[in-house]
Amino acid sequence: MSLASSLKFPDFARKPGLRFISRRSGPFSGEVVLDRSRVYILPTKIGVLFGLLLIILLLGSVNYGKSMGYILVFLLAGMGNVAMFATWRNLAGLRLRAGGGSPVLCGEEAVFAVQLENRDQATRYSIAISQDGHEYDVVDLAPDSAGQIRFRKKAGKRGLLRAGRFRLYTEFPTGLFVAWTWIDLSMECVVYPRPAVRASRPVADLTVDGENDIQGGGLEEFAGLRKYQAGDSWRRVSWKAAARSDQLHTKEFAGGQPEMQWIEWNAIAASGVEARLSIMARMVMDAENDGRRYGLRMPGVEIPPALGGRHYRHCMKALALYGSS
């Protein structure tokens, strides 16, 4: 069943007298249970039409004295009440945990994950998540299980992107009512600077560090293969060995002097801060992709040369948060 919202929900935080909803929406420190005070329910457009139909049937039964009409009206009204409770119960009692979001580049969409935990012995069907009027994901939760639901947010500038308040809602089982809640789990992700299209390296930024001439760090003589480890450069993966054994192996070299690059703030020819950060982000990406050891120097920050995924994220985060209070 499609869960496209039947109603446009206003920003209750701006409505006098309805700020109690905003106060119950958080922000929470990563976890919250949807108790009865945080789940709200309203009729959908179909539910409003259903109510009008009951009123018309009741007036007709009164006017013409039809006892069967009374029975039909009361039966449908009872079914409506059961449907209203079932819709509310489909959402109430869920435990929500922040799943966070992975770092993204400026201009991309950050994906935030919310973990839903259903501790009841009943299946929860068709639970949807939306933000700013856009529906992003719908999930079902089996009894005594957990699942994830995701929504996206545009990363318009570098730094920390806060997920903000999202809406969780359901219209199951009849579509006559929509149960919903607004929650802020204090989620955030790092937005890296938008990298420049290309960045040329200053002539003096590459050095050869003889003190770091160790097994696996040189670039001249092939020394052998070892099993691939997370963070190894893909440029050093032996694809021939992978084809023979169905396992990834990394080439090791010895006897050479490793290339090392310092990416320095003062060496970047750019007029503005954002332009300078953009060029440095491109240089970090190029150095990581080329398998060069690189370090970062900028006002108040110095990161020693290294290589690998953890070092890459460290450098890009330093660029992303530069100047942040």
PAZAPA-421705 format. One record per atom (N, C-alpha, C): x, y, z; residue in one letter. Coordinates in pm, whole numbers, plus 50000, padded with zeros to 5 digits. Example, Ala and Ser with C-alpha at 12.3 -4.5 7.8 and 13.67 -1.06 7.14 Angstrom:
<recs>
513194943150780A
512304955050780A
513204967050780A
512854977550708S
513674989450714S
512905000350787S
</recs>
This chain:
<recs>
500854988050000M
500005000050000M
500875012450000M
500565021749912S
501335034249906S
501055042550031S
502145048450083L
501995056650203L
502215071350173L
501905075250051A
501955089650022A
500995096750114A
501495106650180S
500705113150286S
499455119450230S
498345116950297S
497075122850255S
496875136950307S
497655140850405L
497495154150463L
498815161450462L
498765174550446K
499945182950458K
500065187450603K
501145183450668F
501305186450809F
501975199850825F
501385209350897P
502025222250920P
503145220851020P
503955231251029D
505015231751129D
504385235451262D
504095225151344F
503395227551470F
504215235751567F
505545235551548A
506395243151639A
506125258051629A
505525262451518R
505255276651498R
503835280451535R
503005270651572K
501605273251602K
501415275051752K
500945286551796P
500665288351939P
499655278051986P
499885272552103G
498975262552157G
499305248452115G
500145246752011L
500535233351966L
502025230951986L
502665239652063R
504095237952086R
504405225952173R
503375220152238F
503605208252319F
504095196852230F
503695196452103I
504185186252011I
505685188051989I
506085200651970S
507505203451949S
508325199552072S
507795202152191R
508535198852313R
508705183852329R
507745176052280R
507835161552291R
508625155152177R
509095163152084S
509795157951968S
511305157751984S
511825162852093G
513265162652114G
513855176552102G
515185177452082P
516065166352042P
516385156752156P
516525143852118F
516905133352210F
518345129152180F
518995123652278S
520405119752263S
520515105652207S
520005103852087G
520235091352014G
519225080352031G
518285081352126E
517335070452148E
516065075752212E
514905070152172V
513635074052230V
512625062952205V
511665061552297V
510555052052281V
509305060052248V
508565055552147L
507335062352107L
506195058052200L
506115064452315D
505015061452406D
503765068752359D
502695067252432R
501395072452387R
501355087652380R
502265094352452S
502265108952449S
502975114552326S
503645105952248R
504395110752132R
503815105951999R
502735098452002V
502105093551879V
500735100251866V
500505106851752Y
499275114351727Y
498545107851610Y
497245110051603I
496465103851497I
495405113451447I
495205113451315L
494215121751249L
493585113851135L
492375117351095P
491785110750978P
492445115450849P
492565106650754T
493025110450621T
491845116150543T
492065119950419K
490955124750335K
489905113850318K
490375101350301I
489415090250290I
488665088450422I
489365090450534G
488715089350663G
487655099950684G
487915112150637V
486925122850646V
485695119450564V
485905114250443L
484765110250358L
483985098750423L
484705089650487F
484045078650558F
483155083950670F
483635093650746G
482835099650853G
481605106750798G
481775114150686L
480615120850625L
479585110750578L
480055099450525L
479135088950480L
478325083550598L
478965081650711L
478245076750829L
477175086750873L
477505099650869I
476535109850908I
475335109550814I
475585108450683I
474485107950586I
473615095650607I
474265084050632L
473495071850658L
472665073050785L
473245079350887L
472505081051013L
471295090250994L
471475101350920L
470355110450895L
469265103750814L
469705095750717G
468695088550637G
467925078450719G
468645071550809S
467975061550893S
466995068150990S
467365079951044V
466465087151134V
465245092151058V
465465097350938N
464375103250860N
463355092850817N
463845081150778Y
462925070950726Y
462645059850826Y
463225060850945G
462955050951049G
463405037051013G
464555035650951K
465075022650908K
465985016851017K
465515006351081S
466315000151186S
467584993751130S
467494988151009M
468684982150948M
469734992850917M
469275005050890G
470205015950867G
470995019250993G
470275018851109Y
470975021151236Y
472055010551259Y
471674998051233I
472644987151253I
473874989051165I
473644992951038L
474774994950947L
475675006450994L
475045017351037V
475835028851082V
476675025251204V
476055018651303F
476795015251424F
477885004951396F
477614995751303L
478624985751267L
479834992351201L
479575001251105L
480685008151037L
481435017251134L
480705023851225A
481365032451323A
482265024151415A
481805012351457G
482635003651539G
483874999051465G
483724995751336M
484874991751255M
485865003351242M
485335015551231G
486205027251223G
487025029251350G
486375027051465N
487095028351592N
488205017951605N
487895005651562V
488904995051567V
490074998551474V
489745003751354A
490795007551258A
491655018951314A
491025028451383M
491775039551440M
492775034551545M
492345025551632F
493245020151734F
494365011951670F
494025003951568A
495034995551502A
496105004151435A
495705015351375T
496675024251312T
497585030551416T
497005035251525W
497805041251632W
498735030851693W
498245018751713R
499055008151776R
500175003551684R
500035005251554N
501065001151460N
502355009251475N
502225021251533L
503395029951551L
503805031051698L
502845030951788A
503145032951930A
503965021451985A
504905024752072G
505725014552138G
507035011552069G
507265016951951L
508525014551883L
509665021751956L
510825015451954R
512045021752007R
512895026351890R
513275039151893L
514065045051785L
515485047651834L
516465044051751R
517865046851780R
518515053651660R
519385063051688A
520075070151581A
521095061051515A
521015060151382G
522005052451307G
523105061251250G
522905074351256G
523935083651207G
523975084251056G
525005091051005G
525165092550860G
526645092650824G
526975087150710S
528365086650663S
528765100250605S
530055103450609P
530515116250552P
530205117050403P
529915129150357V
529635131550215V
530365144150171V
530445145950040L
531025158049984L
529965168949975L
530385181149985C
529465192449974C
528755191749839C
527445193249841G
526645192349720G
525955178949704G
526385168649777E
525755155549770E
524615154649873E
523925143449871E
522865140949968E
523395131750078E
523235136150202A
523605127750316A
522455118250346A
522795105850376V
521805095750410V
521875093050560V
520775095050629F
520695092550773F
519845080050796F
520345071450883A
519645058950914A
519065059551055A
517865054351068V
517195053351199V
516875038651222V
517325033451335Q
517035019551369Q
515715018751444Q
514825010051397L
513525007851460L
513534994251528L
513124993951653E
513114981351729E
511694978351773E
511194966751728N
509844962251762N
509944950951862N
509584953751988R
509674943552093R
508374936052112R
507344939252036D
506064932552049D
506064919651968D
505034911551989Q
504864899051916Q
503954900851794Q
503704913251755A
502884916251638A
503744923251534A
503484920251408T
504224926651298T
503744940951279T
504694950051257R
504364964051225R
504514965551073R
503444969851009Y
503444970950863Y
503494985450817Y
504154987550703S
504085000250629S
504365012450715S
505535012750776I
505985024350852I
506875032850761I
506535045350744A
507235054050650A
507945065350723A
508925071150654I
509675082450710I
509705093550606I
509595105950652S
509605117150559S
510225129150629S
510615138850549Q
511125151550600Q
510835162250495Q
510365173750542D
510045184950453D
509055180850344D
508125171950377G
507085168150282G
507485157550182G
508705151950191H
509155141750097H
509265128250169H
508585118250115E
508675104850171E
509895097850113E
510665090850200Y
511925084850156Y
511955069750165Y
511335063850265D
511495049450285D
510285043850357D
509975031050332V
508875024050399V
509385010250440V
509135006050563V
509604993050610V
508494985750684V
508634972450690D
507834963850776D
508754958050883D
508224956051004L
509014950551114L
508364937851164L
509114926951158A
508624914151210A
508564914551362A
507834905251424P
507764905151571P
509144903451635P
509374910951743D
510614910151820D
511854911051730D
511904921551651S
513004923251556S
513344938051544S
514374940851467A
514804954551443A
515044956451294A
514914968651249G
515164971951109G
515614986351099G
516004990150979Q
516475003750956Q
515605010650852Q
515435023550872I
514715031950777I
515565044350755I
515595049450633R
516535060050598R
515835071850533R
516435083450552F
516015095350478F
517245103150438F
517075112250342R
518205119650285R
518025134550306R
519165141350311K
519165155850328K
520305161750247K
520005172650178K
521005179250093K
522085185550178K
523355182950142A
524495188950210A
524915201350134A
524425212750179G
524635225250106G
525955232050133G
526585229250247K
527865235550278K
528675226050366K
529995228450368R
530885219650444R
530655221550595R
531145212050672G
531025212750817G
530185201350870G
529475203850977L
528585193851035L
527155196250987L
526555185950930L
525175186750884L
524285179550985L
523355186851042R
522435181051141R
521185175951070R
520805163851104A
519655157651038A
518365165051069A
518225170251190G
517005177351226G
515855167851255G
514655173351254R
513455165951289R
512885158951166R
512535146251182F
511905138651075F
510545133651122F
509725129551028R
508375124651061R
508275109751031R
507825102151129L
507555087851114L
506045086051118L
505485078651024Y
504035077651019Y
503585064750952Y
502305061350968T
501715049450908T
500235051650887T
499705045450782E
498265045650754E
497675031550759E
498485021850795F
498025008050802F
497025006550918F
495934998750907P
495664989350798P
494634993950694P
493905004650720T
492775008150633T
492985020550550T
493915029150589G
494085041950520G
493085052550563G
492235049250662L
491265059150710L
491905069150806L
492995064850872F
493675073350969F
495175072950943F
495865083350986V
497325083750980V
497835086651121V
498655077451173A
499335079451301A
500735084451272A
501195094351346W
502455100651311W
503145106351435W
504425109151419T
505205115551524T
506335123251460T
506825133551529W
508015140951490W
509095138151592W
510305134751543I
511395131151633I
512705137251582I
513505141951675D
514865146551647D
515815138451735D
516675130051672L
517585121251745L
518995126851754L
519165139651725S
520475146251734S
521505139751642S
521085135251525M
522015129151430M
522725139951350M
523965137151310E
524715146251227E
525775138551150E
526265144551043C
527345138550966C
528295149550920C
529505145650881V
530515155050836V
530365157050685V
530385169650644V
530315173150502V
531695178250460V
532365170650374Y
533685174650327Y
533575186150227Y
534625194350213P
534595205050112P
534405199249973P
533755206749888R
533605202549748R
534985202949682R
535505191549634P
536865191549578P
536935198849444P
538065205349420A
538275211949291A
538345201349182A
538075205549060V
538115196148947V
539505190348931V
540505198548945R
541885194048940R
542745203149024R
543875197949070A
544795205849151A
546215201249120A
547045210549075S
548445207349046S
549255208249174S
550225199349186R
551055199149305R
552195209149293R
552435217049397P
553615225649396P
554885217349382P
555895223149316V
557115215649288V
557775210949416V
557725218749522A
558445215549645A
557645207249744A
556445202549706D
555645195949807D
555915181049818D
556745175549728L
557075161449735L
558485159749790L
558665151149888T
559975148349945T
560165133349952T
561395129249967V
561705115149985V
562255113550124V
561615105550205D
561965104250345D
562775091550365D
564085092950371G
564945081250383G
564755074050514G
564365080850620E
564195074450750E
563035064750751E
562145065950655N
560985057150650N
561185046150546N
562435042950512D
562725032550414D
562555018850479D
561335013950481I
561035001350549I
560364991850452I
560324979050488Q
559674969050405Q
558244973050375Q
557874972550248G
556514976050208G
556344990650180G
557334999350211G
557145013550190G
557845018650067G
558745010550007G
559495015449893G
558735014049764G
559365018949656L
558665019149529L
559495013149416L
560635006449446E
561525002149340E
561514987149316E
561674979049418E
561874964649400E
560714956749458E
560144947949376F
559024939749420F
559504929649524F
558804929149641A
559254920649751A
558324908749773A
557114908949723G
556204897749744G
554774902249759G
553924892849800L
552504895449817L
552104892749961L
551114899950008R
550484897150136R
548984898950120R
548214893550214K
546754894650206K
546324909250216K
545324912550139Y
544814926250136Y
544234929950273Y
544534942050318Q
543994947350443Q
543224960150414Q
542194962550493A
541384974650476A
542274987050484A
542154995850387G
542965007850382G
544095007150282G
544424994950231D
545464993750130D
545015000450000D
545975005949928S
545665012449801S
545275001949697S
544225004849623W
543794995749517W
544804995249403W
545655005149392R
546665005149286R
547714994249309R
547824989249433R
548824979049463R
548224965049474R
546954963649442V
546324950449445V
546804942349325V
547174929749349S
547604920749241S
546374913849185S
545924918749072W
544704913249012W
544944899448950W
546174896848907K
546484883548854K
546384873048964K
546924876249082A
546824866849194A
545364865249238A
544584876049231A
543174875149269A
542404866049174A
542764866349045A
542084857748947A
542394843048970A
543594840149023R
543964826249046R
543394820549174R
543294828749279S
542924823449410S
541604828549465S
540974838049395D
539724844249440D
539904851649572D
541124855549605Q
541414863549722Q
542254875549681Q
542074886649752L
542824898749721L
544174898449792L
545214902149718H
546564903249771H
547154916749732H
547974922249821T
548614935049798T
550094932949767T
550584940049667K
552004939249633K
552824947049735K
553974941149776E
554894947849866E
556194950749793E
556774962349823F
558034966449762F
559044969549871F
560314968149836A
561384971149931A
562554977449855A
563374984949929G
564604990249872G
564495004149817G
563305009249798G
563165022849746G
562865032549857G
562835044949825Q
562505055249921Q
561095060149896Q
560205059349994P
558795062649972P
558595077449943P
557655080049855E
557305093749821E
556375099349928E
556645111249974M
555845117450078M
555455131450034M
554235135150061Q
553725148250018Q
553145155650136Q
553535168150151W
552905177150248W
551925186150172W
550695186150216I
549675195050159I
549565206850253I
550105218050212E
550265229550301E
549355241050261E
548775247150363W
547855258450345W
548525269950271W
549735273550311N
550425285250254N
550935282850112N
550985270250070A
551485267249936A
550385267349831A
549125269149874I
547995268849780I
547755282749726I
547745283949594A
547495296849528A
545995298649509A
545345304249609A
543905306749602A
543595318949687A
542585326449647S
542275339049717S
541385337049838S
540385328549828G
539425326949937G
539645314150016G
539065313750135V
539195301950221V
538565289750157V
537355291050104E
536655279550047E
537375274249925E
537915283249842A
538675278849724A
539935271449765A
540585276249870R
541795269649919R
541465255749974R
540385254750050L
539985241750105L
539575232149994L
538945237249891S
538535228949779S
539755222849708S
540795230849688I
542015225849624I
542705215649713I
542765218449842M
543415209149934M
542655195849941M
541325196449935A
540535184049935A
540855175749811A
540975182149696R
541335175049573R
542725168849586R
543665175949646M
545025170749662M
545045158849756M
544235159249862V
544145147749952V
543575135649878V
542535137549800M
541925126549726M
542905120749625M
543635129449554D
544595124649453D
545735116849519D
546235122049630A
547335115149698A
546895101449749A
545685100549803E
545175087749852E
544995077849737E
544425082649627N
544205073849513N
545515069149449N
546555077649454D
547845074149393D
548735066049485D
548325064149610G
549115056249702G
550305063549761G
550265076849763R
551345084649822R
551045087349969R
552085086950051R
551935091350189R
551855106550189R
550905111850266Y
550685126250264Y
550335131150403Y
550715143650426G
550375150250551G
549685163450524G
549125169150627L
548325181450612L
548835191950709L
549085203850656R
549465215250739R
548555226950707R
547875231950809M
547035243550795M
547015250850929M
546555263250933P
546615270851058P
545975263351175P
546795260351277G
546315253551395G
546195238551383G
546525232851266V
546365218551245V
547605213251172V
548145202251221E
549205195051149E
548975180151167E
548765173051057I
548525158751058I
549715151950991I
550475143651062P
551665137251006P
551335128650884P
552295126850795P
552065118850674P
551705104450707P
550745099150634A
550335085250646A
549515081850521A
548895070250522L
548105065750408L
547025056250459L
545905055850391G
544835046750428G
543525053950456G
542465046050469G
541145051650485G
540975060050610G
541535055550722R
541395063050846R
542105076550836R
543315076450776H
544065088950760H
543325098350664H
542755092750558Y
542005100750461Y
540835107750529Y
540075100350609R
538915106250676R
539355116850778R
540495114450844H
541015124050940H
541345137350872H
542025136450757C
542405148550686C
541185155850630C
540265148350570M
539085154750512M
538195160950619M
538135154750736K
537345160550845K
537975173450894K
539325173850899A
540005185950940A
539705197250843A
539655194250713L
539305204450613L
537845208750629L
536975198950655A
535545201950665A
535245211050783A
535955208950895L
535645216351018L
536515228651036L
537335231850936Y
538225243350952Y
537405256150972Y
537755263551076G
537055276051104G
535785274451182G
535385262051212S
534145260051289S
534405263051435S
533415268851499S
533565272151642S
533285259951726S
</recs>
